[in-house]
Amino acid sequence: MLEYRNLSPLEFEYVCQDIMQAMLQIPLRRFAPGKDGGIDLVDDLSNPGVIVQVKHYINSPYAALKQALKAELPKIRKQNPKQYFICCSQQLSPRQTKEIYQIFTEYMPSERNIVSLLEIDRFLCDPQNSGLLRKHFKLWLSATNILSELYNQDIFVDSQTLLYDVEKELPYYVQTDSYWKGKAVLESERLLMLVGNPGVGKTTVSKMLLLYFASIGYRVRYTTNGELADVKRSISADPEQKEIILLDDCLGQCYFRLRDTQENELSALIKYVRYHPNKCLLLNSRITIFNEAREHSPEFSQLFDRGVIPIRCIDAEEIPPQEKALILYALMRKFQVPDQYYQSIRKNKNYRTIVAHANYNPRIIEYAAWRHQDAGQPDDFFAFVMDKIERPQNVWKDEFERRMDRVDRYFMYTLYSLSGPNPYVEVDVLQRAFQGILQAIGADISVNQFENVLARLSRSLVRIVSRQHKILYTREPYYNLLVPTDSSREITVLNPSVNDYLREVFRSPVLREFFKQHACYVEQVIHMCETEEEVEDEVRKLAEDGHLMHMQSVHPDYSQAILLFFVVRLGLLDACYEPYILPGLQQFPTHYYVSRAFMLSHQKCNLIHALWQEPFFSFYRIADKVNAPEGVKALCSNLDVESLVKVGNMLNHTLVFAEGWKREAFVAILRDELQDAGQYYLDGKTLNYDEEGMEVSFQSYCVDAEDELYDCLYRLEVEEIDPLDFEWDMAEWERGNKENSEMEESHGVGHYEENEVDLILDRPLE
């Protein structure tokens, strides 16, 4: 049986309207409860021939249903219809059906006028009525047992977050026009970008679309980290495997520039989806970040200007009033707003003012519903909601300044100081940084403040995400792998708008200065800086105070690499930094972004070149350090092929060999590094297609890659290395034949009446 508990009374009414119209072959109009004189559905109000009463009593005993139906009899006698029907969400026994029939015998020709849950379920599950069932999103998902299917899938990234959200939010999803249009675009084009302002429902619509496609057999590929190369790794090589990829918040919460190869990776992913009919790609982004990305990257902009990806903009001002009403009703139910509070919304039809307001935004409504008790008296709830709508900038300001104590606020400040472009922070990292802040503000550290705050703020301002994988950074820029690991916990804000507010809070020089002084990690100091020059000034202060070499990175493996970068960048000559030279080179990341003002990308080769110059070369005894196997490995690790050629030539003229350290060992190390770099070069390249859209064969692909690499290797002056030694691993690139598959069409049909806002909201929150 379908899961009817996911339906609100209003949604159950929609279902019954569709069923009864189909069964009776007549149109039926709806009326709001309490105002209908015993009518939920009717064919003609002036001369009712058919009246249908809908009772969603799935969580109530039969006695309550029977009592409620008895109260309807006087109303029905006033209307005097030719036929009276009852639709209820209870499974009635033959005796119970007979008892109800006996109450209404003068208006029912038979017991068939009583449509119980069993008849409703049988009707919806009839294959002939599949279109009607598909129209009702929540019932359709329960029919496909989609939640169980998702739990059994190897979902790509953030699976625990997705599954938790879906299971918790499903009963409150609203099928909006954006959902229906997005569904139609994905079914026809298989590519869609949703853009809109914060809080208008982009992620919710995306998850609904994801669930729909999962329910018709698509495997889910879901990520919020924007690593397109990771997505490439996750896609099945089987062209017959149906997959939908969701890149949630694909440009990040704070766009500063597209990474060097991201537009190429996105273009490659789009090409792959376009030429594989069983794959779908869904992306979403904030409109401001999306527009900034288009402005700064012509290549990125062309993907959309050419119409390659259809764009669907979700604008709160364009959401129809009836949809705003449905969202308002769903959110009031989600946060269990007591009916006495909701009465102030219904009074004098105050909900019309909310729905019609220019500042209407689902996120603001969500916050007001969540904090309904802060309104004080129930009669003041409407005024409380309007205050949030009219002054949306104060939503989180009110939360931070009036409802959080000092320790909680500094917890959120610490989380923000560590977030940067990546909003997820490991629990251990956050706990260590927060401990230092607690001491700085003189808080009581005799108790476990961290766990206490986390318990208070979890699921209200922050959420904890458990991951079964970690990112393994590779030498190829922006090409990372996910590898299994022990379950680790990360913390992020529950809603991106929290970070929007905190970004404004941290415009205060006093607060930024405080976190610079009491930072536990170098990334915190960098995140507090607004320009590259400010970063250099702050790090120089740390060096002068002797604190720089004691600063850690949130990525432990990067600590010595970041230190080495600043040693060279700031021209620091101090013997205490000498032990960090080789470890820093060995660990140096190919790419690492901390903030708008600090990015490490393709910097290692420049760093090596600087170390080879005076005064660094002599002061840090570079020749002695690199004139050994461990030195050569440190220099050559995590370099692309072109950089390896430059470094190899430099070492070829610099190294002095002696007993125990032969030229053959140097050649072997360089050959191995070139082999690995060449393989990563191949793996990181974008997909190629011929004029007919067919993917280039693996062999042809390797030939093209080899031609490009040989152009680099031709400049290598180490004669012992034969460039023909490359042996390509084709496992990641084997593709089968492509076959088309048809997508089943289904479209939403509007239920809406002219006075739909009243019909939706002028009812109790049952």
Buried (B, 14 or more C-beta within 10 A) or exposed (E): EBBBEBBBBBBBBBBBBBBBBEEBEEEBBBBBBEEBBBBBBBBEEEEBEBBBBBBBBBEBEBEEBBEBBEEBBEBBEEBEBEBBBBBBBBBBEEEBBEBBBEBBEEBBEEBEBBBBBEBBBEBBBEEEBBEBBBBBBBBBBBBBEBBEBBEEBEBBBBBBBBBBBBEEBBBBBBBBBBBBBBBBBBBEBBBBBBBBBBBBBBBBBBBBBBBBBBBBEBBBBBBBBBBBBBBBBBBBEEBEBBBBBBBBBBBBBBBBEBBEBBBBBBBBBBBBBBBBBBBBBBBBBBBEBBBBBBEEBEEBBEBBEEEBBBBBBBEBEEBBBBBBBBBBBBBBBBBEBEEEBBBBBBEEEBBBBBBEBEBBBBBBBBBBBBBBEBBEEBEBBBEBBBBBBEEBEBBBEBBBEEEBEEBBBBBBBBBBBBBBBBBBBBBEBBBBBBBBBBEEEEBEEEEEBBEEBBEBBEEBBBBBBEBEBBBEBBBBBBBBBBEEEEEBBBBBBEBBBBBBBBEEBBEEEEBBEBBBEBBBBBBBBBBBBEEBEBBBEBBBBBBEEEBBBEBBBBBEEBBBBBBBBBBBBBEBEEEEBBEBBBBBBBBBBBBBBBBBBBBBBBBBBEBBBBBBEEEBBEBBEBBEBBBBEEBBBBBBBBBBBBBBBBBBBBBBEEBEEEEEBEEEBBBBBBBEBBBBBBBBBBBBBBBBBEEEEEBBEBEEBBEBBBEEBEEBBEEBEBEEBEBEEBEBEEEEBEBEEBEEEEBEEBEBEEBBBEEBBBBBBBBEBB
